[in-house]
Amino acid sequence: MLPKLQVLDLYGNTCLEIGDLRLLMEINRIKGISMLVESVEILGLLKHLPTWKIRLHNMQNMHTLQLCDLSYKHDEGLMELGITQCGFKELFINGNGVSLKRINLGNIAKLKQITWPAEILPSEGLPRLTSLYISYCDSLSSLSWVLHLPCLRTLTVKNCSGMERLIDPAEMQHASSGLLTFPRLQSLSLSQMVKLVSLSTCPLDFPVLSRITLFECSKLKKLSFKSSIVNNKFQLVEVDKNCWEDLEWEDTTIRSHLASFSKTL
């Protein structure tokens, strides 16, 4: 065994077997492991390993994934999580999320909810998350938990056919209580969202938003921006022609402001 090995990056490989991982568990000097996981047996060992980047792929026989099972490290542990083509119905954020910076959820057709312990707010469970990419998660009805994430800079949602609003109306009581919404969000991309009609039922803060992409959201009618959005200096506003023409505006100054930066797709 390599005597000075401290970091093992196998993110694009599945060459480690159960025996290999058990051996790594016995070597206390290993500080970080990155790997692709395609079996429940391997997944069961992650909570004993110092993982920092994990992708779960093609795991169909588990209904609930608990974040605490993905690394033994807490404060400086898992930094990137990818889940693709899995059968999970629930993702339970119950630990090990404090160091996560990037989450990619793709083609998880049965995923209905992302939940938290009652005593933890999403902003406390994912305080460092900067990038969230979600695609082909047809059972998700909203992403209300992203509303107050303190470090989220990039939000991309694609082809989630069950989502009518980005933020559930029940969560809007928080938005109206004085808490700033999307405090660090710089880039918002929504594409091929066939049922999406609005971002929310009432206006939201986007104090630093500078990039917007809207593509093939045929039912989208309202962007739910507060009037303060006219103070934002956009780098890019990309909207397909049909979507732009179908949008309804209560404040036409917002439309004019976005149009000055817009590029039609």
Secondary structure, DSSP 8 states (H G I E B T S, - for coil): --TT--EEEETT-----HHHHHHHHT-TT--EEEEEE--HHHHTTGGGS-EEEEEEES--S-SEEEGGGS-S-TTTT--EEEEES---SEEE--SS-TT--EEEEES-TT--EEE--TT--HHHHSTT--EEEEES-TT----GGGTT-SS--EEEEE--TT-SBSS-GGGHHHHTTT--SSTT--EEEEES-TT--BS-SS-B--TT--EEEEES-TT--B--B-GGGGG---SEEEE-HHHHHH---SSHHHHHHHHTTEEE-
